[in-house]
Amino acid sequence: MPDAVLADRFRFVLVRTSHPGNIGSAARAIRTMGFARLVLVAPQRYPHDDVTAMAAGADDVLSRIVVVPDLASAIADCRLVLGATARQRNVALTEHTPRQAAPVALDAAKADGEVAFVFGNERTGLENDELALCHGAVHIPAAPDFSSLNLAQAVQLLAYEARMALLDNPVAPPPKKSDPPADAAAMEGFFAHLAATLDDIEFHKGRSPQTILLRLRKLFLRAQPDERELRVLRGILSDAQRMAKLAKER
C-alpha cells in the first residue's frame, strides 16, 4: 500500500468548475487512487445533488472538500503546484506528461511539501494568470484530432500516475530539511515586491513588463528559494527601493 501520509500531501484543485457532476466524478476518481483532498475554487454550482450522486460513495472525500474564492488561496501553503493544460499558453512553464509529473510531485511530498494538481474550467481550462501561479504544466498527450477529455477523466489520469509513483517508491521519506523551499504564498509576496521594485527603479523604461516578469517568475520558481533566502532577496529589493526614492528626492 502507498504511504498514507505521503498521499495526504496531494490535493486536487478544481478551478471555476461549471458542472457539479464533474465535482462528484472527480471525488470518485481520486478516492479510487487512494487520495482524499479535493479543493474547489469558485465553483459555479456547489453544493448540488449531482455532486453526491456522481461521487458514488466517496463520502470521505466529499466531507473534506474545501471551497475557496481564488487559486492563490487554494495553493498558498504548497511547495509544488502543477497545472493541467490542454494547450500551450503565453506562460513559460516546464511541461510534463502525467507520467513525468508524478515522480516530481512525489519528490516534493517526500520533502515534506504540500503538492497541488490544478485543473481549470471545463470549457476554457486554466487562464494565463492562473497558470502563472503554477511551478509547472502537465499536458496529457491525447490524440490531436480528438483531444477533448472530460474533467474527471483528466483528474483520474493524474491520480493514477501519482498512485503508481507512490506504489513504486515505498520508502520512508528523507529527514525533513531545516530550510524547506518557500511556500506559494511567500513566493507570491516576493513576486509582488519584485514587480513593485522594478517599477520604482524604472527598469522597464517604457517596455512591457509582462515578459520580463514571467521570465523572472520562471527563474525563481525553478530555483526554489527557502524562506531565509527570500528574506535576503526582499532585503535587497527594499534597499533598491530606498535608493530609488532618495534619487528622486534630489
N, C-alpha and C positions, 0 to 999 in steps of 0.2 A: 504494500500500500504506500502511496506517496505520503510524504511528511505533511501532516495536517497543519502544522504551524506554518510551514512554507506556503502551502496552498492558501492559507488565510491572509497572506500578504498580497494576494492578487485581487484586484477589483475590476469589474467590467462596467464601463461608464457609457450610458446611452444618452446622447445629446439631442434634445428637441424632438423626441420620438412622437410621431403623429398617430400611429395605430396602437391602441392599448394591447391588442392581441400579441403584438410583437414583443411587448414587455414580458408578458407571461411566457411566451415561447423562449425568450432569452433566458428567463429564470430557469426553465426546464433544461435548456441546453447546458448551462454552466453547472447545474446540480448533477447532471449525469456524468460530468467530468470531475466531480469532487470539489467544486468551488461553490461559494455561498454568498459572495458580496456583489450586489448589484446597486449601482448608483444612477439615479435619473436626474438629468439636467433639464429643467424647464419642460417637462413632458406636456404635450398638448391635451391629453385626456388621461388623467390619473388622479384618484383611484377609479377603477372601472371593473365591471363584472367580467369583461373579456380577459383581464389580466389573470384573475383566479382560474378561469376556465382553461386558458391555454397553458397555464403553468403545470397542469396535470399532476398536482400533488406535491410540487416543490415548495411546500409551505414554509420550510425553514428559510429558504431564500427570500420569499415574499415578506416574511416577518422582519428581515434585516434590511429591506430596501431603504435607502437614504435618498431624499429628494432635496436638491439644491438649486439655486437660481441661475448659476453660471458655471462654466467649466473650470474656471480658476478655483472656485470653492471646492469642486469635486476632487481636485488633484493637489490641493495645497500642501499636503504632507507627503507627497510621492517623490521618490528619487528617480523613478523611471516612468515615463509616460509615452506610450506608443499609440499613434493614431491610425486607425484603419481608413484607407482611402482607395477609391477605385481608379483614380487617375492622377497624373502629375498636376501639381498646383505651383503657384509662384512663391513657394516657400522652400528654402533649401534645407532638406532633411535627408538623413541617411535612410535608405529604403531597405526593407527586409521582406522576405516572404514569411508566411506564418511559421514555417519550419525553422527559418533563420532567427526569427524574433524570439521563439520560445526559450532557447538556452540563454540568450541575452537577458531576458526577463528573469529567468531562474537565477542567474548570477547576481542580479540586483537583489532578489529576495533572500538569497543566501547571505548577502552582506547586510542583512537586517534592514533592507529598504522596502518601502511600500511601492507596489507596481500597479499601473493602470493601463488597461486596454480601452481605447476610446473609440466609439462608433457614432457617426453622425446621423442626421435625419434621413429617413428612408428615400426621399426624393432628391435632396441636394447634397447629402453627405456632410462632411465637416467643412466649414468655411475656412478661409485662409487665416483669419485671426484666431481660430480655434486650433488649427494645425500649428500655428506659431507657438502655441503653448506646449507642444509635444517635443520630446527629445528625438524621436524617430518616427518613420511612417511604415505601416505594414500594408503591402499590396498583395492581394490574392490573385494569382496568375490564372484567372479564368479564361475561357475561350474568347478571343477578341470579337468574334461575330455574335456572341450571346453571353455577355459578361454580367448580366443582371442577377445579383444574388439577393435573396431575402435577408433582412437584417439579422434574424435569428440564425440563419444558416452561416452568416459570417461570424457571428459570436460562437457558434458551435465549432467552426474550423479552428479558431484561435484557442478556444478552451481545450480542444482535443490535443493540439500541438503542445500546449502548456502542460497538460497532463502527461503526455508521453515524455516530455523533458523531465518531469518530476519522477516518473517511474524509472527512467534510465539513469537517474542520479540519486540513488537512495543513500546519500552520505550526509553526515552531520554538517550543518553549516559551519563555516570557519569562525574563529573568535571575532567578536564584534570589534570593529575598528574604533580607535579612540577618536578619530575625526572623520566621520562618515560624510559623504557628499551632502551639500546643502539641499534642502527640500525645494519643491516648486515655488512655494510662496516666497522664500528667501531669494530665489533666483529672479522672480518677477520684480521684487523690490529693487534688486540690483539693476535689472534692465531699465526700469523706470528712472533710476538715478543716473544711469549711463546716458540715456536719451536726453535728460534734462541738462547734464553736463556738456554734452556735445553741442547743444543749443547755446548754452551760456558762453562757451569759448568760440562760438561761431565757426565750428568745424566744417559745416556743410557748405558755407559760402554760396548760398543760393541753389545748391543742388538738392535733389530729393533725398531726404534722409532714409527712406524706406530700405533701399538696397543695402546700404552700409549697416543699418541696424539689424537686418536679417542675417547678414554675414557675421556680425559680431555675436549675435544670439547663437548661431550655429557653433561658432568657435568656443564660446564659454560653456555651452551645454556639453560639447564634446570633452572639454577639459574637466568637467565635474568638480569645480572647486568646493572645498568644505566651508563650514561657517567661518572659521578663523581666516581663511584666505579671502572670503567675501568681505570681511571687516577691513582687511588691508586694502583691497581694491576700492571699497567705498570711501576709505580714508583718503586715498589718492584722488578720487573724484571730488570729494569735499574740498580738498586743498586747491584743486584746479578751479573749482567754482569760486572759492575765496579770492584767488589771484585774479580771476577774470573780473570780479566785482571791483577789486581795487584798481585795476587798469582802467575800467570805465569811469571811475570817480576822479581820475587825474585830469 
